[in-house]
């Protein structure tokens, strides 16, 4: 999974289809992401000292990473993400739609000889 925190993604399946948001959390073990403002539910909260008002609290839940696609920085459309090594040995994420670099994953490393 090549989605990271602070990436802008678009939902491609589910009730929030077509909406965009920033990734808040990534759970790599379960393959799920939490996106700002999307997949919101109401959690009913009982009155307490911490929350004296009580009532309904709206919060985001995790959604499966297969339901979101990264937004290409060049075209502004959803794209698949690829990984490639540059000539100096740097590993980077890139947009398969435009070929544009998204971010560096790993710094250059010495060749294993």
C-alpha positions in Angstrom: 0.0 0.0 0.0 1.6 3.3 -1.1 -0.7 5.7 0.6 0.8 7.9 3.4 -0.5 10.3 6.0 -1.2 13.8 4.5 -1.8 12.4 1.0 -4.9 13.7 -0.8 -7.2 10.8 -1.9 -10.5 10.3 -3.7 -13.0 7.7 -2.6 -13.8 5.4 -5.6 -16.3 3.1 -3.8 -18.9 3.3 -1.0 -21.3 5.9 0.2 -18.7 8.8 0.0 -17.8 8.0 -3.6 -16.4 10.9 -5.5 -15.4 12.9 -2.4 -11.8 13.9 -1.6 -9.9 14.3 1.6 -6.6 14.2 3.4 -5.4 11.0 5.0 -5.3 11.3 8.8 -4.1 7.7 9.7 -2.9 4.6 7.9 -3.2 1.1 9.5 -0.8 -1.0 7.4 -1.7 -4.3 9.3 -5.3 -4.2 8.3 -4.9 -2.2 5.1 -7.2 0.6 6.2 -7.1 4.4 6.1 -8.9 7.2 7.9 -9.7 10.2 5.7 -10.6 13.7 7.0 -14.3 14.4 6.7 -15.2 11.1 5.1 -16.9 7.9 6.4 -18.4 9.8 9.4 -20.6 8.2 12.0 -22.3 9.4 15.1 -21.1 8.0 18.4 -23.5 8.4 21.3 -21.7 9.7 24.4 -23.0 9.5 27.9 -22.6 12.5 30.2 -19.5 12.5 32.3 -17.0 14.9 33.9 -15.0 14.7 30.7 -18.0 15.4 28.5 -20.7 17.2 30.6 -23.0 17.9 27.7 -23.2 14.3 26.4 -25.0 13.7 23.1 -23.8 12.7 19.7 -20.2 13.0 18.6 -19.5 12.8 14.9 -16.2 11.1 14.0 -14.4 9.5 11.1 -13.9 5.7 10.9 -11.3 3.7 9.0 -12.2 2.6 5.4 -10.5 0.0 3.3 -7.5 1.3 1.3 -8.8 -0.4 -1.8 -11.7 2.1 -1.8 -9.5 5.2 -2.2 -7.1 6.3 -4.9 -4.3 8.9 -4.6 -5.0 12.2 -6.5 -2.3 13.0 -9.1 -0.5 16.3 -8.3 -0.2 17.1 -12.0 -3.7 16.2 -13.4 -5.8 16.4 -10.3 -7.4 13.1 -11.1 -7.3 9.7 -9.2 -4.3 7.6 -10.2 -2.6 4.4 -9.4 0.7 4.6 -7.6 4.0 3.0 -8.8 7.4 2.8 -7.3 10.6 3.2 -9.2 14.4 3.6 -8.6 16.1 6.7 -10.1 19.6 6.6 -11.5 21.2 7.8 -8.2 19.4 4.9 -6.3 16.6 7.0 -4.8 13.3 5.2 -4.4 10.2 7.3 -5.3 6.4 7.0 -5.6 5.1 8.2 -8.9 1.7 8.7 -10.6 1.0 6.0 -13.2 -1.4 8.4 -15.0 1.1 11.2 -15.7 4.5 9.8 -14.7 4.9 12.7 -12.2 6.9 12.1 -9.1 4.8 12.2 -5.9 7.4 11.8 -3.1 10.7 10.1 -2.2 10.3 6.9 -0.3 14.0 6.1 0.5 17.2 8.1 0.0 20.0 7.0 -2.3 21.9 3.9 -1.2 25.2 2.4 -2.2 25.0 -0.4 -4.8 25.5 -3.9 -3.4 28.5 -5.4 -5.1 
